[in-house]
């Protein structure tokens, strides 16, 4: 058994449901041909280096799996028949692997992804808490500023007419 990696570029205008059906079809082909999906990484929409089928963007998906050469041939045959796939490329990552080694690697990848998602969730929660904490003092400070500004305005109002009167004679003297 060999370990392969296939990167496929699908039409960026596909609906989420159609894209999910395409990826399910890929998964079904791999399992039907006695293969094993190790990782399915959705890279999202990206700009293409050059137009493919009059499209300047594409939705990238990277699939890492174990299987035989007949699996790759069947998978690529289906990619060629599908109008939703703009381009694809398959490479061999390693040869002569056992099914047990691939299963262990799949478990390790799943654990790594779980840890990364937990770390990103914790980081998001921390940043949200930090934003909430910093927003509270600002609200209190802005409330104090508003009352201080209102008091200053009331004190400044009687002074303004005097300043206007003082400025008016100065302009008359200049005439």
QUIDACOR-V522424 format. One record per backbone hydrogen bond with DSSP energy under -1.0 kcal/mol. CO is the residue of the C=O (numbers start at 1). NH is the residue of the N-H. E is the energy in kcal/mol with one decimal. If there is no record, write none. Layout:
<<CO NH E> <CO NH E>>
This chain:
<<1 97 -3.3> <2 67 -2.4> <3 93 -3.2> <3 94 -1.4> <4 65 -2.3> <5 91 -2.5> <6 63 -3.1> <7 89 -1.8> <8 61 -2.0> <9 86 -3.0> <9 87 -1.5> <10 59 -2.5> <11 14 -1.4> <15 19 -2.4> <16 20 -2.4> <17 21 -2.3> <18 22 -2.1> <19 23 -2.3> <20 24 -2.5> <21 25 -2.2> <22 26 -2.0> <23 27 -2.3> <24 28 -2.6> <25 29 -2.2> <26 30 -2.2> <27 31 -2.3> <28 32 -2.4> <29 33 -1.8> <30 35 -2.8> <31 34 -1.4> <36 66 -2.8> <39 64 -3.1> <41 62 -3.1> <44 60 -2.7> <46 58 -2.5> <52 55 -1.1> <55 52 -2.1> <56 48 -2.8> <58 46 -2.8> <59 10 -2.9> <60 43 -1.6> <60 44 -1.2> <61 8 -2.7> <62 41 -3.3> <63 6 -3.0> <64 38 -2.7> <64 39 -2.2> <65 4 -3.5> <66 36 -2.3> <67 2 -2.6> <68 72 -1.5> <69 73 -2.2> <70 74 -2.2> <71 75 -2.6> <72 76 -2.7> <73 77 -2.0> <74 78 -2.0> <75 79 -1.9> <76 80 -2.2> <77 81 -1.5> <78 82 -1.4> <84 11 -2.5> <87 9 -3.4> <89 7 -2.6> <91 5 -2.3> <94 3 -2.8> <98 102 -1.8> <99 103 -2.2> <100 104 -2.4> <101 105 -2.1> <102 106 -2.4> <103 107 -2.3> <104 108 -2.3> <105 109 -2.4> <106 110 -2.2> <107 111 -2.4> <108 112 -2.3> <109 113 -2.4> <110 114 -2.3> <111 115 -2.4> <112 116 -2.5> <113 117 -2.6> <114 118 -2.3> <115 119 -2.5> <116 120 -2.5> <117 121 -2.2> <118 122 -2.5> <119 123 -2.3> <120 124 -2.3> <121 125 -2.4> <122 126 -2.4> <123 127 -2.4> <124 128 -2.1> <125 129 -2.4> <126 130 -2.5> <127 131 -2.1> <128 132 -2.4> <129 133 -2.7> <130 134 -2.1> <131 135 -1.6> <132 136 -1.4> <133 137 -1.0> <134 138 -1.1> <135 139 -2.0> <136 140 -2.1> <137 141 -2.8> <138 142 -2.7> <139 143 -1.8> <140 144 -2.0> <141 145 -2.6> <142 146 -1.8> <143 147 -1.7> <144 148 -2.4> <145 149 -2.7> <146 150 -2.0> <147 151 -2.0> <148 152 -2.2> <149 153 -2.0> <150 154 -1.9> <151 155 -1.8> <152 156 -2.1> <153 157 -1.5> <156 160 -1.5> <159 163 -2.0> <160 164 -2.1> <161 165 -2.4> <162 166 -2.3> <163 167 -1.8> <164 168 -1.7> <165 169 -1.5> <167 171 -1.2> <168 172 -1.6> <169 173 -2.3> <170 174 -1.1>>
